[in-house]
């Protein structure tokens, strides 16, 4: 299991491989906002504080969204596009940066 810590809501949950960060946030009651849910609106942009290597690789939609907001912040991802790929480890997310 992978431990996911949603820092801004002080929520920690254990999840199985294949779960999306959107699904994890929704089911855990996190206050993270989602708009389109398919990577077009960038409402769910967040920072992976640590554990980015436990997620699927960043995709083209995410790269475009990050470029569009003009942020120089590192490790930004769209939570609707992030899938847990590891079997164990820890991920920390901050979604109000």
C-alpha positions, 0 to 999 in steps of 0.5 A: 500500500502507498500512504498518501498525505493530503497536507492541506486537509491533514488527511492520510490514507493508504491506497492501492496501485491504480488509484487516481489522486482525484479519486483519493481526494474525493473519497477521503473528503479533501477540500481539493477542487476539481473542475473538468476532471479530464485535465483541461481546466487545471483547477486541480493543480497541486504540488507533489511535495515528495513521492512523485516517483510513485506516480505515473509520468507527467503527460502532455495535458499537464505540461500545457496546464503548467506552462499556461499558469506560468509557474516556476514551481517544481513538481506540479501535477494535475491531480485528475491525471495522477495515478499511483503506480507503486506498491509501497511508499509515501506521497505528500500533496500540497494543493494550495501553494 
